[in-house]
Amino acid sequence: MNQYYKKITIKKSVLLLQGPVGPFFKYFAEFLMQNKTQVHKINFHVGEQFFFNTEHSELYRGCVAEWKEYFSKKILQHQVQQIFLIGAHKIYHKIAIEYCQQNNIEVYVFEEGYIRSNYITIEQNGVNGDTSFSKNPLSYREWDHPTITEPPDSITLNAAARYYNHLRYYYRYSWGLFLSQWRLPNYQHHIQAKGLRTFFKWNKFFASLAIATIFPFKKERNSKWIYLNENKYYIVILQINTDSAIKAYSQYGDMQEFIQEVMQSFAAHAPKDCKLLIKHHPYDRGIHCYQKQIKRFTNELNLHNRVNYIIDAHLDLALEKSLGCIVVNSTSGFTALAHEVPTIALSKQALYNIPGLTNQCALNEFWHNPLPPETELFRQFKSNLIYKTQMRGCFYGGTICDFHRKFQFKH
């Protein structure tokens, strides 16, 4: 019999904290309750209430200083044995995780899939830089389990429908955050979420994302540039400044530092006939823009006509046609490896930053000798990663996820 995942055993009483934007935790709770698990949910702001507001949920109205006492009382009241959350570095979650570790309560952290798309990550005690996943390539070279196979795709919604869900979930969620500054003045969000300026930034994001989806002309124009410059450019993948992958798991304070380091290295060490394609994060549109900084660095470093900064692109195409990929620790680095593109991850904490997969040299050397990943090592690494940390599904893909394959019940 084929195995798809290393199963997680659900205990009798479970507490859900902040989850992904949208109704994912509501669907997860329904699945758990159908299997006779006691489920309780704590919401922190109105945005969460929009998606999970039942007899099994309650709204925390206190301040951060009061949270540990409140949380410990709820743990004892409901005899909680496991908690589930997304974003281990959110302030409320850090306090909760510390308490759980001191009291032998299991903590499971959800995250977007390490493998995109159609996967969700779930790991005990932490994800990304907090993962317990091995960085030793020998542990994957010896991985040989013929009964473990990649699970079939269980997503019923197509990419366009998932994109639409993502858009509408975040729109409602941002309204909830906006309203919370009056209804829940004690709430402390992990990123700046108060004030009209922030609210309008988010609305600018939603509007520009919708326009880019309906009228993909820029994406097609950028595809033409990619074809005309095939095997003549390196691609640089940007991330979101406020993402914990940058704040907690990298040496960079923001993306501008990363851009500057890469462009300076490129100017000094890359072949003069090469170009640089800088790819903006699609969900950072309207929030941050690096056009001015990139133009300034281009002028200072005399890189005229050698740098192209874009938002919309077919990522798989852009990677396949490139000479190599530079990331901090983005999951796009994993995608690059899947396409056998030479990749360098500048954060040592990147999950896939393993000898034999990514280039271990300095960035200055990478421009002249980019090495592709070892095909068999990548296959073994991916198989191991799916088995131990992934499950089929999507936070924005409707009700169907591989809950029934990933979780088991013994109560």
N, C-alpha and C positions, 0 to 999 in steps of 0.2 A: 504493500500500500504506500502510495506517495505521501511524503510529508512536505508541507509548505512552510510552516513556521514553528519556531520554538514557542510553545504555548505559555500563556500567562494564566495562572490560577486565580480566579476571583473569589474573594472571601465574603463572609456573610454581610458585612456592613461597610459601605463605601461612601466616601465624601468627595464631591466634585467641587473644585475651586474655579478660577477663571479658565474658560475653555476657548477654543477657536471662535472667531467671529462667525455668527450664524447659529443654526439649530443643531449642529453636530452633537453637542453634549446632551441635548434633549433626546436625540435618537439613541445615543449611547446609553442614557439612563433608562429608556424604554426597553432596550435589549436586556440590560441587567435585571430590571424588575420582572421581566417575563421569565427570567430564570431564578426567581425567588431571592434576589439580592436586595437588601435594604439600601436605598440610595437617598442621599441628602445633598443639596446643592446650596452653596453660598454665593450670592451675587454681590457685586461691589458697586455697580452703577446702573443707570437706567438702560444703557445700551445692552447689557446682559439681560435685563428684565424683559426686553422686547422679544427675546428668543427662548427664555426659560423662566417662566413665571407660573409655577404650579404649587400644589400643596406640599411638594417635596423640596421647595426652594424657599430661601429667605434672603432679605437684603441687609447687608452689614452697613450700619450708619455711623459707626464710631470712627475714631482717628487711628492712625498707625500705631501710636503709643498704647492704645487699648486693645489692639488686635490679638496679641499673643494670649492674653487672658481669655478673651472671647473665644478664640479658636480652641484652646485647651478645654474649655467647658463644653464646647460642641463635640469634641472628640470623646470626652467621657460620657456625655449625655447619650450619644448614639452608639457608643462602643465601637468606634470606627477602627477598622483594621487596615484600610488602604485609602490613599487619596490619589486623585488624578487631576492633572492640570496641564496648561500650556504656558511656557515662559517661566523657567525656574528662577530667573533673575529679577522678576517683578518683586517689589518690596514686600508685599503681603505673602507672596509665595516663599521668599527666602526665610522669613520668620517661621512659616508653617513647616517648611522642609527641615529646618534646624530642630524644631520641636519633635517632629516625627522621627528623625534620626536618633534623638535622645531617648525616645520611648518605643523603639522597635516597631514603628508603623511603616508599612511599605509605601513608597512614593513612586508613582509612574508619571513620566513626562511625555506628552504628545508634542509633535512638531510636524511641519510640512515634511513630505517624504525626502529622505536623502537622495532617492532616485525619483526623478521627475519624468513623466507625470504619472498619475494614478496610483501613487503610494502615499501612505501615511507612516510617520515614524512614531514608535513608542518604545521607550527604554526606561528601565528602573534607575532611579536616582539622578538622571540627567541626560541631556543630549549634546550634540556638537562637541565643544571642548570639555564637557563633563562626562562624556561617554566612557564606558568601561571597555569599549571595543579596542582590540589590540592594534598596535602600530607595527608589530613585528611581522615582516612579510613571510617568515617561515611558518607562522600559524595558518596562513592561507595556502601556501604551497603544499602543505600536508592535508589540506581540506579535500576529502574524497568521500562523498556520501551520495551514492547513486540513487537512493530512495528520496532524496530531497530535491525537489524540482521547483521551478518558478511557478507561482500560482496563476491560474487563469484570471484574466481581467474581469472584475465584477462591476465596473462602472456602467450604469445604464444611460447616463446623460452624456451627450457629445460635448466637445470642447467649447462650442459656442454657448450651450446651455449652462455649463459650469462657469464660464466667464460672466454670463449674465447674473447668475446667482451671486458670484463674488462681488459684483458691482452693487447689487441691491442690498446684500447683507451689510457691506461696509457703509453704505449710505445711511441705512437705519441706525447702525451702530454709532456713526459719527453724530447723528442727531441726538442719540441717547447720551453721549459724552457731553455734548453741548448743553443739554438740559440739566445734567448732573451737577454742573457748577453752582446751580441755585438749589436744587433739591437735595444734593448731598455735598455740602461744602467741605466736609472733612475728607472726602475721597482724594487719594493721591495717585494719579496715573503715572505709568512708567515713562511716558514721554509727555511733552508739553501738549495739553489737550484743552486748555481753557482759553476763553476770549474769542472775539469775533474774527480776529485775524487768522487764528488757527482753523476756525470753522470754515472760513471762506477758502483757505488753502485746500482743505479737504474737498470742498465742492468744486474747486478748479480741477483737482485731480480726477474726480468722477466725470466731469464734463469732457476733459481732454481724453480720458480713457474711452469714453463712449464714442467720441468723434473718430478716434484712431481705429476703433473696432469697425465702425460702420463705413468709414472712408479710408481704406488702408493704402492710400496713394504713396505716402512717405515710405512705407515698408517696401513697396515695389520699387520705388526709386533707389532705395538703399540696396535692394537686391541687385540692381543693375551695377551699382558701384562695386559690389562684392564680386560679381562675375568678371568685371573689367580688370579687377585687381587680384585675381585668383593667384594664390601662392606668392603674393607680394607684400602681405601685411601680417602683423601680429594683432590679435584681438585682446583687449583689456576689458574685463567684466567688472562693472561697478555694482555695489550693493547699497543698502539703505543705511544712512548714518545712524539711525536710532535702533537698528536691529542689534540684538544681543550678540550676534555673530561678529559684529564690529566692536561694540562697546565692551563686551566681556571676553571675547575669544580672539582678539587680535591686538597687535601693537599700535594700531592706528587710532587716533582720536576721531577722525572723520575721513571721508572719501577724498577730500582735497589733498590730504597728506599722501595718500596712496597714489593719486594721479601725479602729483609733483615728483615723487620718487621714481615712478615708472618713466615719466617723460624725460627726466634728467638722465636716467640710465640709458634710455633709448637714444637720446641725442648724442651721448658720449661714446656708446659702444655698439649700437646696431649698425648693420651695413647701410650705406647711404642710399641704396636703391629700395630700401624697405619702407613700408608705411605702418601707421598705427591706427587701428580702428578702436575707438573707445565707446563701449556699449553701456548706455544708461539703463538703470533698473526700471522696468516697465511700471512698477507700482510706486515709483518715486517721482513720476511725472507731475508737474505742477507744485510739488513740495520743495524739491531742490533742483537747481540747474547749475551746471558747471561750465556753461558756454564762455563766460567772461574769464574765469580762471584758466581754462584751457587755451583760450586765445592769448592771454597774457603769457603763459608758459611757452606757447608756440613762438611768440615774438622774441622772448628773452633767449630762447634756445635755438633760434634760427631754424625752425622746423616747418617753414612755410610749404604748403601743398603736400605735407607728409602725415598730417593728422586729420582724421575724420571722426567727429563726435555725433553719435546717432542715438535715438531712443527706440524707434520701431525697426525691427529686423527679424528675419527668419533665423533664429539662433542656430539651429542645426546646420543650415546652409552656411552661415557666417563662420562657424567653427570648422566645418569640413574644408572650406576654401582657404583657410588661414595657414600660416607657417607654424603658429603656436599660440597658446592661450596663457594669459597672466591673470591670476585671481588672488584675492586675499584668502577666502575660504568658502566661496560661493558654491552652491550645489551645481552651478553651471560647470564647475571644474570637473565634477563627476561625469556630466554629459560630454565634456570634451574628451575625457578618457575613454568613454564608450565609443566615440568616433575615432579613437586611436590618434588623437591630436596631441602633440607634445605640450605638456602643461607644467607650469610652475605655480605653486601655492606659496604666497609670501608669509602666511601665518602657519607656524609649526603645528597649530592645533587643528588645522583642517583634517577632517576625518580620513580623507583619502591621501594625505601627504605621507606617502610610504615609499621607501626605496623600491624601485622597479615599476612604480606607477607614475609618480611625479618626478620632475627633474629636481635633484638635490643640490645642484650647483647654485652659485650666487646669480642674481638677476643679470649682472653685467656679463656673465659668461653665457647665459641662456640664449642671447640673441644670435650667437655664432654657432652653437651646437645644441639645438633643441632635440631631445630624444623622445620618441613615442613610448607609450607604456607597453609593458610586456603583456601580450594578448592573453596568455593562459593565466597569468597572475591576476589580471583584471577579472577574468571570468570566475575564478575561485573566490576572489574578494567580493564580487557582487553577489554570488550565491550565498556566501556566509553572511553578508550584510542583510540580505532579504530574510534569511531564515531567523536571524537573531533580533533584528530591530524594525522590520517593516511589516506592513500589512496592506493589502489592496484596498483602495478607497480614496476619497477626496473630501476635504472639509466642505466643499461647495458642490458636491456631486449628487446630492439627493440622499435618500435614506439607505441606499445599498452600500455597505462596507463589509469587509471580511471579519466582522465581529465573531461570527460562528466558527471561523477557522482559527482565529488568534487566541480566543479566550476559552477557558474551560471552568467548570463549576464542580466543587466537591463538598457543598454544604447542603 
